[in-house]
């Protein structure tokens, strides 16, 4: 039965990979790395790079690489594009294990523990619903979490703009997209 569920989730992920809502995301309530409630709408006004991880991930090309890519984007953004407002929201796929304290330690391990980064967890159903908005899927398998890799650039109005999947993207590409989306946004104003 687990094999059928796994196959269904993988196929669902493949067929809905770019099916984002065209409206703003709902106002989910998560907990940040300091244990404080975070309303998703608190991030309005900035572009947001949303990424999904879990802290016990043993695969270097998955969650650790996601963290490294986020840090590289931050470093390059800070040097060259800091006039464009950008926040980083890193959400766990394992809220049962990844408490705020665990997320805070994980952020420190990867050097992403400044104000630009929110490392979030929350109630299991809320995290599951939020990750489903981005087709980020994680489910327990043999004591670990089988999951796909997703990072998504979200507009200042909290509308998903572009999916960066499988950690096959480069920070330069994301920053080029950020600059393009920012220019389009300013032209509309």
SVG drawing of the C-alpha trace seen along z (x, -y; Angstrom):
<svg xmlns="http://www.w3.org/2000/svg" viewBox="-6 -53 35 55">
<polyline fill="none" stroke="black" stroke-width="0.4" points="0.0,0.0 2.9,-2.4 4.3,-1.8 1.0,-2.8 0.9,-6.0 4.5,-6.8 3.8,-6.3 0.7,-8.4 2.5,-11.3 5.4,-11.2 3.1,-11.2 1.0,-13.9 4.1,-16.0 5.2,-15.6 1.8,-16.5 1.2,-19.5 4.8,-20.7 4.0,-24.2 0.4,-24.5 0.6,-27.5 -2.4,-29.5 -2.7,-32.8 -4.0,-34.6 -2.2,-35.5 -1.4,-32.7 -3.6,-32.3 -2.5,-33.8 -0.9,-30.7 0.3,-30.9 3.7,-29.3 6.3,-29.5 9.6,-31.1 13.0,-29.9 12.4,-32.0 9.1,-30.3 7.1,-33.3 3.9,-33.1 4.5,-34.2 1.6,-35.2 2.5,-34.7 1.0,-38.1 3.7,-39.6 6.1,-39.0 4.0,-41.2 5.9,-44.0 9.1,-41.9 9.8,-39.2 10.1,-36.0 12.2,-32.9 10.3,-30.0 12.3,-26.8 11.4,-23.4 13.8,-21.3 14.0,-19.0 16.9,-19.1 17.7,-15.4 18.0,-15.1 21.0,-12.8 21.3,-13.6 23.9,-16.4 22.2,-17.2 18.8,-17.8 18.3,-19.9 21.9,-20.9 22.2,-22.1 18.9,-24.0 20.4,-25.8 23.7,-26.5 21.8,-27.9 19.7,-30.1 22.9,-31.5 24.5,-32.1 21.4,-33.9 21.5,-36.0 25.2,-36.9 24.9,-37.9 21.6,-39.8 23.2,-41.7 26.2,-42.8 24.3,-43.6 20.5,-43.8 19.8,-44.8 17.6,-47.7 15.0,-45.0 13.3,-43.8 13.9,-40.1 13.1,-37.7 13.9,-34.0 11.3,-31.6 12.7,-28.2 9.9,-25.8 10.4,-22.3 8.7,-19.2 9.1,-17.5 7.3,-19.6 7.2,-16.8 11.0,-16.8 11.9,-20.3 10.9,-22.5 11.8,-26.2 15.0,-25.5 16.0,-22.8 15.3,-25.1 17.4,-27.9 20.3,-25.5 20.0,-24.4 20.1,-28.0 23.2,-28.7 24.9,-25.6 24.4,-27.0 25.1,-30.6 21.6,-31.8 20.7,-33.2 20.2,-36.9 17.0,-39.0 16.5,-38.2 15.9,-34.5 12.8,-33.0 13.2,-29.3 9.6,-28.0 7.8,-25.1 4.2,-24.8 1.3,-22.5 1.6,-19.4 -1.6,-20.1 -0.7,-23.8 2.8,-22.9 1.3,-20.1 -1.3,-22.6 1.3,-25.3 3.8,-22.9 1.0,-21.6 0.5,-25.1 4.0,-24.7 3.7,-21.0 6.4,-20.3 5.8,-16.8 7.3,-15.0 6.2,-11.8 7.8,-9.4 9.7,-6.4 11.8,-4.2 12.5,-6.9 13.3,-9.5 11.3,-11.9 11.1,-11.1 10.6,-14.4 11.1,-16.5 13.1,-19.7 11.4,-23.0 12.2,-26.7 9.8,-29.2 10.1,-33.0 7.0,-34.8 5.9,-38.3 5.5,-41.1 1.8,-40.4 2.5,-36.7 1.7,-35.3 4.0,-32.5 6.1,-33.6 8.6,-30.9 9.5,-27.4 13.1,-26.3 13.0,-22.6 15.4,-19.8 18.2,-22.2 19.3,-22.3 19.2,-26.1 21.9,-28.7 21.7,-31.7 22.5,-33.9 19.5,-32.7 17.2,-33.4 18.6,-36.9 18.2,-37.6 14.5,-36.6 14.2,-38.7 15.5,-41.7 13.1,-41.0 10.1,-40.6 11.0,-43.7 11.3,-45.8 7.9,-44.5 6.4,-45.3 7.8,-48.8 6.4,-49.4 2.9,-48.5 3.1,-51.0"/>
</svg>
